[in-house]
């Protein structure tokens, strides 16, 4: 029997996992729904303030009195690699579970998200081996030594659009640098992170990795305002990020914020157009378009605009929409009905503001259950329309035509967000020039959606604070300490007259 069928027959119970075991189901029950057919596949029991407090206390005790913080690099590496292996051993189950929970096509969860979740642990196992400090010398034999110490108990809050991969990145980074943590996934998609914690908690000392489940404004808010956590690493929407920042300001805690985006994808006339078309489609519609780094604000230079836009619309209209567990599916359901409605509302408002609907803009006609919308493309007359400014977070691309390089750079930068920019050109010099002009944390030239964990990922402007990646994650998950050592006795200036 398939995993989906088993979950429908007997919905999974999801509770917090504290100190190495799931707690008894007690909190408010919340149904978790398969977005492809609206069947209940799990019931989550929400953690309240007291349960969050228990999770933080266990994590705090494991940090202060346990051995993880002081474990050798080799010991931590061994544990991280064991988690990596465990994810790969359970990859088929995790991929199917992720697709049932999120609606992301299985080809993507299996081909990308689960391998990436595993790789995060291997990457950080390797990173800590190379992650040294600094030593400076001064006159009179003073040695200044910079080391990086674990920051403490980390609150790790993940979004619903790529729960396993994005949350695994946070867990791997926090653990690698010697911290303990309390993880809170989105209440909409809690299944794979809960399964991950269940699978791997025996590979770590007790209390190092803890999980709480529940809605953001209840469980999430209790976690970020808890006085005994030391930092929060958050991935999610800008509005939520603002609320979390306010909560952290109270305790002078460090935030790391990976927030929303509205990334420009600029197609110059000198690009390889077939290649740019494939890249722009993937960059807009992968993960059902529910991607922070979606390059779905597409600018096309006039000389190639007509044919590019026509082909983009045709290909978008022909995409295979359907059950994420079917191999051929390219676009699965959106996460819930509200998100579907929201996207359709953008299509309507775009049309009212003067944009032309090229394809889509309605519910998927062939599906009578589930949250399916047709992938949508609109031609926008200018950058001021809401569809060009606000993050839609669904399979929805806007296309605009431009003439000059300076003009398109100004338009690309005319955004509250600054996560990623995409540039399509055969001219390396142009690629570098435009990259340096774009106000975004990452620029991808002639490729969609590549992450290299050795580089930091994060945003300018309202797209976030801090960077996730080798150095960025170390900055986020450690305190920097300077130890100043005098070698030999120094000559001090006299302070007391009678000394
Ligand atoms: P949300 O901001 O709605 O939620 C993110 C997480 O925060 C969820 O776990 C949510 O819980 C929780 N949360 C909500 N309110 C609070 C609160 N007051 N205190 C603490 N936690 C809270 O984002 P989405 O889940 O809707 O994810 C989509 C957003 O994430 C998009 O804007 C997208 O761009 C962004 N994102 C950014 C990425 C990046 O790397 N920059 C990557 C991926 C996504 P719950 O859902 O249970 O309410």
Boltz pocket constraint, residues with backbone or C-beta under 6 A from the ligand:
constraints:
  - pocket:
      binder: B
      contacts: [[A, 157], [A, 158], [A, 159], [A, 160], [A, 161], [A, 166], [A, 184], [A, 185], [A, 186], [A, 187], [A, 188], [A, 214], [A, 215], [A, 216], [A, 217], [A, 219], [A, 220], [A, 221], [A, 222], [A, 224], [A, 235], [A, 236], [A, 237], [A, 238], [A, 239], [A, 240], [A, 241], [A, 243], [A, 244], [A, 257], [A, 258], [A, 259], [A, 260], [A, 261], [A, 291], [A, 292], [A, 293], [A, 391], [A, 393], [A, 419], [A, 463], [A, 464]]
      max_distance: 6.0
